[in-house]
Amino acid sequence: MTLFNKSLMLVGALFVLAGPVAHAEVDAAIAKNIKASLKAANPKVKYGEVRESPIGGVYEVDVDGGANTMFVSADGKHFIYGDLYQVGNGRVVNVSEQRRTTQRAKIMDAQNIDDMIVFSPKGETKGHIYVFTDVDCGYCRKLHNDVPELNRRGIEVRYLAFPRAGLNSLSYRKIATAWCAEDRKKTLTALKNNENVPLNVCANNPVAKEYRLGEDVIDVRGTPTIILEDGTVVPGYLPPATLAKAMGI
């Protein structure tokens, strides 16, 4: 654990033992002053709304589309960059991650399912997962081999494209080929099986949009990245039984 994270936990221990409080509306002058100070220091960063934090006199400001949070003094002259932890009842809770989890669930639910490659159960669908995937990574292929078992357990798999090498890469052209295919599921499976599939990148495919969603909003750092229905992130591969248990199935 870094000294920075230890400091954040200490802040939580000192100020948040009473539990989270409801966010009141921030005084407009304070919010304006904080945003002005931050923008003057670094105008290239996109700052979100100013909210009251659980710590009196300290305000929350989202950066990176909500992937990270700054805790800023009322005059905008001092800030802590990172997560806020709550200590109490014999446990430590990352309250920043709790809020991000709720936001992620709303963001993913708002995405167009027609832009995804979806593998659905033949019987009852008991739940679904979103998977940011690449066609070349080993654990993406391992997870894809589990899709029939996940479907058997009632779990729908909703794939979003995330070419790890970026948008100007062979990985992009490969995965875009799946999204541009007449039979998306068959083509994606063939690519993940390392079959020789002729590359075909069509116009207006959603790969770039999904890649930016993963990189800029969800903060995907590797593939596969699984997002559960409640917004919880699973950064990597899980066996079907473990994944089903995490979903309460």
C-alpha positions as protocol buffer text, in pm:
chain_id: "A"
residue {
  index: 1
  type: MET
  ca { x: 0 y: 0 z: 0 }
}
residue {
  index: 2
  type: THR
  ca { x: 140 y: 340 z: -93 }
}
residue {
  index: 3
  type: LEU
  ca { x: 189 y: 625 z: 152 }
}
residue {
  index: 4
  type: PHE
  ca { x: -75 y: 817 z: -45 }
}
residue {
  index: 5
  type: ASN
  ca { x: -337 y: 543 z: 5 }
}
residue {
  index: 6
  type: LYS
  ca { x: -245 y: 517 z: 374 }
}
residue {
  index: 7
  type: SER
  ca { x: -306 y: 891 z: 403 }
}
residue {
  index: 8
  type: LEU
  ca { x: -649 y: 854 z: 243 }
}
residue {
  index: 9
  type: MET
  ca { x: -741 y: 578 z: 485 }
}
residue {
  index: 10
  type: LEU
  ca { x: -633 y: 798 z: 774 }
}
residue {
  index: 11
  type: VAL
  ca { x: -858 y: 1075 z: 645 }
}
residue {
  index: 12
  type: GLY
  ca { x: -1145 y: 825 z: 639 }
}
residue {
  index: 13
  type: ALA
  ca { x: -1070 y: 710 z: 992 }
}
residue {
  index: 14
  type: LEU
  ca { x: -1065 y: 1063 z: 1130 }
}
residue {
  index: 15
  type: PHE
  ca { x: -1364 y: 1212 z: 955 }
}
residue {
  index: 16
  type: VAL
  ca { x: -1602 y: 944 z: 831 }
}
residue {
  index: 17
  type: LEU
  ca { x: -1665 y: 717 z: 1127 }
}
residue {
  index: 18
  type: ALA
  ca { x: -2013 y: 859 z: 1162 }
}
residue {
  index: 19
  type: GLY
  ca { x: -2103 y: 719 z: 819 }
}
residue {
  index: 20
  type: PRO
  ca { x: -2183 y: 878 z: 483 }
}
residue {
  index: 21
  type: VAL
  ca { x: -2402 y: 1186 z: 468 }
}
residue {
  index: 22
  type: ALA
  ca { x: -2643 y: 1299 z: 202 }
}
residue {
  index: 23
  type: HIS
  ca { x: -2499 y: 1535 z: -56 }
}
residue {
  index: 24
  type: ALA
  ca { x: -2635 y: 1885 z: -7 }
}
residue {
  index: 25
  type: GLU
  ca { x: -2637 y: 2141 z: -284 }
}
residue {
  index: 26
  type: VAL
  ca { x: -2301 y: 2317 z: -301 }
}
residue {
  index: 27
  type: ASP
  ca { x: -2294 y: 2695 z: -269 }
}
residue {
  index: 28
  type: ALA
  ca { x: -2263 y: 2831 z: -622 }
}
residue {
  index: 29
  type: ALA
  ca { x: -1981 y: 3070 z: -529 }
}
residue {
  index: 30
  type: ILE
  ca { x: -1776 y: 2790 z: -373 }
}
residue {
  index: 31
  type: ALA
  ca { x: -1830 y: 2561 z: -671 }
}
residue {
  index: 32
  type: LYS
  ca { x: -1733 y: 2838 z: -913 }
}
residue {
  index: 33
  type: ASN
  ca { x: -1422 y: 2922 z: -713 }
}
residue {
  index: 34
  type: ILE
  ca { x: -1308 y: 2558 z: -698 }
}
residue {
  index: 35
  type: LYS
  ca { x: -1359 y: 2501 z: -1071 }
}
residue {
  index: 36
  type: ALA
  ca { x: -1184 y: 2827 z: -1158 }
}
residue {
  index: 37
  type: SER
  ca { x: -883 y: 2742 z: -942 }
}
residue {
  index: 38
  type: LEU
  ca { x: -850 y: 2392 z: -1085 }
}
residue {
  index: 39
  type: LYS
  ca { x: -890 y: 2506 z: -1446 }
}
residue {
  index: 40
  type: ALA
  ca { x: -632 y: 2780 z: -1399 }
}
residue {
  index: 41
  type: ALA
  ca { x: -383 y: 2520 z: -1274 }
}
residue {
  index: 42
  type: ASN
  ca { x: -455 y: 2263 z: -1547 }
}
residue {
  index: 43
  type: PRO
  ca { x: -703 y: 2367 z: -1816 }
}
residue {
  index: 44
  type: LYS
  ca { x: -654 y: 2045 z: -2014 }
}
residue {
  index: 45
  type: VAL
  ca { x: -835 y: 1831 z: -1756 }
}
residue {
  index: 46
  type: LYS
  ca { x: -1211 y: 1788 z: -1782 }
}
residue {
  index: 47
  type: TYR
  ca { x: -1359 y: 1852 z: -1438 }
}
residue {
  index: 48
  type: GLY
  ca { x: -1701 y: 1726 z: -1334 }
}
residue {
  index: 49
  type: GLU
  ca { x: -1953 y: 1874 z: -1095 }
}
residue {
  index: 50
  type: VAL
  ca { x: -1855 y: 1991 z: -749 }
}
residue {
  index: 51
  type: ARG
  ca { x: -2021 y: 1791 z: -472 }
}
residue {
  index: 52
  type: GLU
  ca { x: -2004 y: 1797 z: -94 }
}
residue {
  index: 53
  type: SER
  ca { x: -1795 y: 1510 z: 42 }
}
residue {
  index: 54
  type: PRO
  ca { x: -1851 y: 1327 z: 371 }
}
residue {
  index: 55
  type: ILE
  ca { x: -1569 y: 1544 z: 516 }
}
residue {
  index: 56
  type: GLY
  ca { x: -1682 y: 1887 z: 629 }
}
residue {
  index: 57
  type: GLY
  ca { x: -1527 y: 2169 z: 426 }
}
residue {
  index: 58
  type: VAL
  ca { x: -1393 y: 1932 z: 159 }
}
residue {
  index: 59
  type: TYR
  ca { x: -1557 y: 1892 z: -183 }
}
residue {
  index: 60
  type: GLU
  ca { x: -1552 y: 1616 z: -443 }
}
residue {
  index: 61
  type: VAL
  ca { x: -1475 y: 1683 z: -809 }
}
residue {
  index: 62
  type: ASP
  ca { x: -1471 y: 1407 z: -1070 }
}
residue {
  index: 63
  type: VAL
  ca { x: -1193 y: 1392 z: -1329 }
}
residue {
  index: 64
  type: ASP
  ca { x: -1135 y: 1156 z: -1623 }
}
residue {
  index: 65
  type: GLY
  ca { x: -1508 y: 1121 z: -1678 }
}
residue {
  index: 66
  type: GLY
  ca { x: -1562 y: 1001 z: -1322 }
}
residue {
  index: 67
  type: ALA
  ca { x: -1287 y: 737 z: -1325 }
}
residue {
  index: 68
  type: ASN
  ca { x: -1104 y: 933 z: -1054 }
}
residue {
  index: 69
  type: THR
  ca { x: -1194 y: 1190 z: -791 }
}
residue {
  index: 70
  type: MET
  ca { x: -1029 y: 1494 z: -638 }
}
residue {
  index: 71
  type: PHE
  ca { x: -1108 y: 1605 z: -283 }
}
residue {
  index: 72
  type: VAL
  ca { x: -1066 y: 1983 z: -284 }
}
residue {
  index: 73
  type: SER
  ca { x: -1060 y: 2253 z: -17 }
}
residue {
  index: 74
  type: ALA
  ca { x: -1323 y: 2527 z: -37 }
}
residue {
  index: 75
  type: ASP
  ca { x: -1073 y: 2781 z: -171 }
}
residue {
  index: 76
  type: GLY
  ca { x: -959 y: 2538 z: -442 }
}
residue {
  index: 77
  type: LYS
  ca { x: -595 y: 2572 z: -333 }
}
residue {
  index: 78
  type: HIS
  ca { x: -541 y: 2221 z: -196 }
}
residue {
  index: 79
  type: PHE
  ca { x: -661 y: 1879 z: -306 }
}
residue {
  index: 80
  type: ILE
  ca { x: -613 y: 1506 z: -253 }
}
residue {
  index: 81
  type: TYR
  ca { x: -631 y: 1291 z: -566 }
}
residue {
  index: 82
  type: GLY
  ca { x: -761 y: 940 z: -513 }
}
residue {
  index: 83
  type: ASP
  ca { x: -1024 y: 741 z: -327 }
}
residue {
  index: 84
  type: LEU
  ca { x: -1194 y: 814 z: 3 }
}
residue {
  index: 85
  type: TYR
  ca { x: -1225 y: 529 z: 252 }
}
residue {
  index: 86
  type: GLN
  ca { x: -1468 y: 488 z: 539 }
}
residue {
  index: 87
  type: VAL
  ca { x: -1351 y: 306 z: 850 }
}
residue {
  index: 88
  type: GLY
  ca { x: -1600 y: 163 z: 1096 }
}
residue {
  index: 89
  type: ASN
  ca { x: -1766 y: -151 z: 1231 }
}
residue {
  index: 90
  type: GLY
  ca { x: -1443 y: -345 z: 1192 }
}
residue {
  index: 91
  type: ARG
  ca { x: -1404 y: -289 z: 820 }
}
residue {
  index: 92
  type: VAL
  ca { x: -1278 y: -45 z: 559 }
}
residue {
  index: 93
  type: VAL
  ca { x: -1507 y: 59 z: 273 }
}
residue {
  index: 94
  type: ASN
  ca { x: -1399 y: 241 z: -42 }
}
residue {
  index: 95
  type: VAL
  ca { x: -1686 y: 490 z: -66 }
}
residue {
  index: 96
  type: SER
  ca { x: -1546 y: 638 z: -389 }
}
residue {
  index: 97
  type: GLU
  ca { x: -1559 y: 297 z: -557 }
}
residue {
  index: 98
  type: GLN
  ca { x: -1914 y: 246 z: -430 }
}
residue {
  index: 99
  type: ARG
  ca { x: -2021 y: 563 z: -611 }
}
residue {
  index: 100
  type: ARG
  ca { x: -1829 y: 467 z: -927 }
}
residue {
  index: 101
  type: THR
  ca { x: -1995 y: 126 z: -923 }
}
residue {
  index: 102
  type: THR
  ca { x: -2339 y: 286 z: -925 }
}
residue {
  index: 103
  type: GLN
  ca { x: -2234 y: 518 z: -1208 }
}
residue {
  index: 104
  type: ARG
  ca { x: -2090 y: 232 z: -1414 }
}
residue {
  index: 105
  type: ALA
  ca { x: -2414 y: 35 z: -1388 }
}
residue {
  index: 106
  type: LYS
  ca { x: -2610 y: 332 z: -1525 }
}
residue {
  index: 107
  type: ILE
  ca { x: -2355 y: 396 z: -1802 }
}
residue {
  index: 108
  type: MET
  ca { x: -2349 y: 36 z: -1919 }
}
residue {
  index: 109
  type: ASP
  ca { x: -2727 y: 5 z: -1903 }
}
residue {
  index: 110
  type: ALA
  ca { x: -2752 y: 309 z: -2131 }
}
residue {
  index: 111
  type: GLN
  ca { x: -2537 y: 154 z: -2406 }
}
residue {
  index: 112
  type: ASN
  ca { x: -2704 y: 27 z: -2724 }
}
residue {
  index: 113
  type: ILE
  ca { x: -2713 y: -351 z: -2704 }
}
residue {
  index: 114
  type: ASP
  ca { x: -2732 y: -367 z: -3085 }
}
residue {
  index: 115
  type: ASP
  ca { x: -2373 y: -240 z: -3089 }
}
residue {
  index: 116
  type: MET
  ca { x: -2261 y: -540 z: -2884 }
}
residue {
  index: 117
  type: ILE
  ca { x: -2203 y: -902 z: -2981 }
}
residue {
  index: 118
  type: VAL
  ca { x: -2437 y: -1092 z: -2754 }
}
residue {
  index: 119
  type: PHE
  ca { x: -2439 y: -1461 z: -2663 }
}
residue {
  index: 120
  type: SER
  ca { x: -2771 y: -1540 z: -2497 }
}
residue {
  index: 121
  type: PRO
  ca { x: -2888 y: -1852 z: -2308 }
}
residue {
  index: 122
  type: LYS
  ca { x: -3132 y: -2077 z: -2489 }
}
residue {
  index: 123
  type: GLY
  ca { x: -3342 y: -2097 z: -2176 }
}
residue {
  index: 124
  type: GLU
  ca { x: -3404 y: -1848 z: -1896 }
}
residue {
  index: 125
  type: THR
  ca { x: -3169 y: -1553 z: -1872 }
}
residue {
  index: 126
  type: LYS
  ca { x: -3085 y: -1509 z: -1504 }
}
residue {
  index: 127
  type: GLY
  ca { x: -2838 y: -1224 z: -1548 }
}
residue {
  index: 128
  type: HIS
  ca { x: -2591 y: -1066 z: -1786 }
}
residue {
  index: 129
  type: ILE
  ca { x: -2234 y: -946 z: -1794 }
}
residue {
  index: 130
  type: TYR
  ca { x: -2057 y: -690 z: -2011 }
}
residue {
  index: 131
  type: VAL
  ca { x: -1714 y: -795 z: -2134 }
}
residue {
  index: 132
  type: PHE
  ca { x: -1459 y: -560 z: -2288 }
}
residue {
  index: 133
  type: THR
  ca { x: -1267 y: -800 z: -2509 }
}
residue {
  index: 134
  type: ASP
  ca { x: -980 y: -834 z: -2754 }
}
residue {
  index: 135
  type: VAL
  ca { x: -944 y: -1121 z: -3000 }
}
residue {
  index: 136
  type: ASP
  ca { x: -575 y: -1188 z: -2934 }
}
residue {
  index: 137
  type: CYS
  ca { x: -543 y: -1203 z: -2554 }
}
residue {
  index: 138
  type: GLY
  ca { x: -518 y: -1549 z: -2403 }
}
residue {
  index: 139
  type: TYR
  ca { x: -761 y: -1498 z: -2117 }
}
residue {
  index: 140
  type: CYS
  ca { x: -1017 y: -1343 z: -2356 }
}
residue {
  index: 141
  type: ARG
  ca { x: -1003 y: -1668 z: -2551 }
}
residue {
  index: 142
  type: LYS
  ca { x: -1029 y: -1872 z: -2232 }
}
residue {
  index: 143
  type: LEU
  ca { x: -1336 y: -1674 z: -2126 }
}
residue {
  index: 144
  type: HIS
  ca { x: -1488 y: -1716 z: -2472 }
}
residue {
  index: 145
  type: ASN
  ca { x: -1447 y: -2093 z: -2443 }
}
residue {
  index: 146
  type: ASP
  ca { x: -1657 y: -2068 z: -2126 }
}
residue {
  index: 147
  type: VAL
  ca { x: -1945 y: -1887 z: -2298 }
}
residue {
  index: 148
  type: PRO
  ca { x: -2149 y: -2206 z: -2357 }
}
residue {
  index: 149
  type: GLU
  ca { x: -2118 y: -2293 z: -1987 }
}
residue {
  index: 150
  type: LEU
  ca { x: -2207 y: -1937 z: -1885 }
}
residue {
  index: 151
  type: ASN
  ca { x: -2512 y: -1954 z: -2112 }
}
residue {
  index: 152
  type: ARG
  ca { x: -2606 y: -2291 z: -1960 }
}
residue {
  index: 153
  type: ARG
  ca { x: -2602 y: -2123 z: -1619 }
}
residue {
  index: 154
  type: GLY
  ca { x: -2839 y: -1854 z: -1750 }
}
residue {
  index: 155
  type: ILE
  ca { x: -2575 y: -1582 z: -1796 }
}
residue {
  index: 156
  type: GLU
  ca { x: -2592 y: -1367 z: -2107 }
}
residue {
  index: 157
  type: VAL
  ca { x: -2254 y: -1244 z: -2234 }
}
residue {
  index: 158
  type: ARG
  ca { x: -2252 y: -897 z: -2392 }
}
residue {
  index: 159
  type: TYR
  ca { x: -1924 y: -822 z: -2568 }
}
residue {
  index: 160
  type: LEU
  ca { x: -1782 y: -476 z: -2627 }
}
residue {
  index: 161
  type: ALA
  ca { x: -1469 y: -424 z: -2837 }
}
residue {
  index: 162
  type: PHE
  ca { x: -1145 y: -320 z: -2675 }
}
residue {
  index: 163
  type: PRO
  ca { x: -844 y: -370 z: -2907 }
}
residue {
  index: 164
  type: ARG
  ca { x: -559 y: -353 z: -2658 }
}
residue {
  index: 165
  type: ALA
  ca { x: -306 y: -226 z: -2912 }
}
residue {
  index: 166
  type: GLY
  ca { x: -521 y: 77 z: -2993 }
}
residue {
  index: 167
  type: LEU
  ca { x: -725 y: 201 z: -3285 }
}
residue {
  index: 168
  type: ASN
  ca { x: -436 y: 211 z: -3532 }
}
residue {
  index: 169
  type: SER
  ca { x: -343 y: -153 z: -3498 }
}
residue {
  index: 170
  type: LEU
  ca { x: -392 y: -498 z: -3646 }
}
residue {
  index: 171
  type: SER
  ca { x: -590 y: -584 z: -3332 }
}
residue {
  index: 172
  type: TYR
  ca { x: -837 y: -312 z: -3423 }
}
residue {
  index: 173
  type: ARG
  ca { x: -876 y: -441 z: -3779 }
}
residue {
  index: 174
  type: LYS
  ca { x: -929 y: -794 z: -3652 }
}
residue {
  index: 175
  type: ILE
  ca { x: -1193 y: -712 z: -3397 }
}
residue {
  index: 176
  type: ALA
  ca { x: -1365 y: -464 z: -3628 }
}
residue {
  index: 177
  type: THR
  ca { x: -1396 y: -750 z: -3876 }
}
residue {
  index: 178
  type: ALA
  ca { x: -1614 y: -934 z: -3624 }
}
residue {
  index: 179
  type: TRP
  ca { x: -1834 y: -630 z: -3565 }
}
residue {
  index: 180
  type: CYS
  ca { x: -1867 y: -577 z: -3941 }
}
residue {
  index: 181
  type: ALA
  ca { x: -1949 y: -939 z: -4023 }
}
residue {
  index: 182
  type: GLU
  ca { x: -2289 y: -1064 z: -4129 }
}
residue {
  index: 183
  type: ASP
  ca { x: -2261 y: -1335 z: -3861 }
}
residue {
  index: 184
  type: ARG
  ca { x: -2090 y: -1149 z: -3578 }
}
residue {
  index: 185
  type: LYS
  ca { x: -2089 y: -1432 z: -3326 }
}
residue {
  index: 186
  type: LYS
  ca { x: -1945 y: -1687 z: -3569 }
}
residue {
  index: 187
  type: THR
  ca { x: -1676 y: -1446 z: -3687 }
}
residue {
  index: 188
  type: LEU
  ca { x: -1577 y: -1341 z: -3336 }
}
residue {
  index: 189
  type: THR
  ca { x: -1546 y: -1706 z: -3237 }
}
residue {
  index: 190
  type: ALA
  ca { x: -1334 y: -1780 z: -3543 }
}
residue {
  index: 191
  type: LEU
  ca { x: -1100 y: -1490 z: -3467 }
}
residue {
  index: 192
  type: LYS
  ca { x: -1066 y: -1595 z: -3104 }
}
residue {
  index: 193
  type: ASN
  ca { x: -983 y: -1947 z: -3227 }
}
residue {
  index: 194
  type: ASN
  ca { x: -700 y: -1792 z: -3433 }
}
residue {
  index: 195
  type: GLU
  ca { x: -861 y: -1896 z: -3759 }
}
residue {
  index: 196
  type: ASN
  ca { x: -763 y: -1722 z: -4081 }
}
residue {
  index: 197
  type: VAL
  ca { x: -1045 y: -1472 z: -4130 }
}
residue {
  index: 198
  type: PRO
  ca { x: -1022 y: -1216 z: -4414 }
}
residue {
  index: 199
  type: LEU
  ca { x: -1011 y: -870 z: -4260 }
}
residue {
  index: 200
  type: ASN
  ca { x: -1300 y: -639 z: -4342 }
}
residue {
  index: 201
  type: VAL
  ca { x: -1331 y: -304 z: -4164 }
}
residue {
  index: 202
  type: CYS
  ca { x: -1660 y: -137 z: -4250 }
}
residue {
  index: 203
  type: ALA
  ca { x: -1748 y: 227 z: -4208 }
}
residue {
  index: 204
  type: ASN
  ca { x: -1937 y: 344 z: -3899 }
}
residue {
  index: 205
  type: ASN
  ca { x: -1857 y: 35 z: -3692 }
}
residue {
  index: 206
  type: PRO
  ca { x: -1885 y: 88 z: -3313 }
}
residue {
  index: 207
  type: VAL
  ca { x: -1538 y: -40 z: -3217 }
}
residue {
  index: 208
  type: ALA
  ca { x: -1378 y: 303 z: -3169 }
}
residue {
  index: 209
  type: LYS
  ca { x: -1674 y: 422 z: -2962 }
}
residue {
  index: 210
  type: GLU
  ca { x: -1661 y: 116 z: -2739 }
}
residue {
  index: 211
  type: TYR
  ca { x: -1283 y: 142 z: -2704 }
}
residue {
  index: 212
  type: ARG
  ca { x: -1312 y: 504 z: -2588 }
}
residue {
  index: 213
  type: LEU
  ca { x: -1594 y: 411 z: -2352 }
}
residue {
  index: 214
  type: GLY
  ca { x: -1369 y: 152 z: -2195 }
}
residue {
  index: 215
  type: GLU
  ca { x: -1058 y: 368 z: -2183 }
}
residue {
  index: 216
  type: ASP
  ca { x: -1201 y: 709 z: -2092 }
}
residue {
  index: 217
  type: VAL
  ca { x: -1514 y: 629 z: -1889 }
}
residue {
  index: 218
  type: ILE
  ca { x: -1493 y: 279 z: -1745 }
}
residue {
  index: 219
  type: ASP
  ca { x: -1114 y: 289 z: -1698 }
}
residue {
  index: 220
  type: VAL
  ca { x: -1046 y: -49 z: -1858 }
}
residue {
  index: 221
  type: ARG
  ca { x: -682 y: -139 z: -1803 }
}
residue {
  index: 222
  type: GLY
  ca { x: -668 y: -483 z: -1958 }
}
residue {
  index: 223
  type: THR
  ca { x: -873 y: -754 z: -2121 }
}
residue {
  index: 224
  type: PRO
  ca { x: -1096 y: -919 z: -2045 }
}
residue {
  index: 225
  type: THR
  ca { x: -1264 y: -666 z: -1818 }
}
residue {
  index: 226
  type: ILE
  ca { x: -1602 y: -785 z: -1694 }
}
residue {
  index: 227
  type: ILE
  ca { x: -1871 y: -547 z: -1568 }
}
residue {
  index: 228
  type: LEU
  ca { x: -2147 y: -703 z: -1361 }
}
residue {
  index: 229
  type: GLU
  ca { x: -2505 y: -573 z: -1372 }
}
residue {
  index: 230
  type: ASP
  ca { x: -2455 y: -374 z: -1052 }
}
residue {
  index: 231
  type: GLY
  ca { x: -2150 y: -199 z: -1201 }
}
residue {
  index: 232
  type: THR
  ca { x: -1887 y: -406 z: -1019 }
}
residue {
  index: 233
  type: VAL
  ca { x: -1566 y: -450 z: -1218 }
}
residue {
  index: 234
  type: VAL
  ca { x: -1399 y: -788 z: -1250 }
}
residue {
  index: 235
  type: PRO
  ca { x: -1053 y: -707 z: -1394 }
}
residue {
  index: 236
  type: GLY
  ca { x: -968 y: -1036 z: -1559 }
}
residue {
  index: 237
  type: TYR
  ca { x: -1080 y: -1393 z: -1603 }
}
residue {
  index: 238
  type: LEU
  ca { x: -1303 y: -1584 z: -1361 }
}
residue {
  index: 239
  type: PRO
  ca { x: -1420 y: -1945 z: -1400 }
}
residue {
  index: 240
  type: PRO
  ca { x: -1795 y: -1982 z: -1471 }
}
residue {
  index: 241
  type: ALA
  ca { x: -1879 y: -2116 z: -1125 }
}
residue {
  index: 242
  type: THR
  ca { x: -1698 y: -1830 z: -952 }
}
residue {
  index: 243
  type: LEU
  ca { x: -1855 y: -1572 z: -1181 }
}
residue {
  index: 244
  type: ALA
  ca { x: -2203 y: -1714 z: -1128 }
}
residue {
  index: 245
  type: LYS
  ca { x: -2151 y: -1704 z: -752 }
}
residue {
  index: 246
  type: ALA
  ca { x: -2042 y: -1339 z: -772 }
}
residue {
  index: 247
  type: MET
  ca { x: -2366 y: -1266 z: -957 }
}
residue {
  index: 248
  type: GLY
  ca { x: -2578 y: -1451 z: -704 }
}
residue {
  index: 249
  type: ILE
  ca { x: -2675 y: -1718 z: -957 }
}
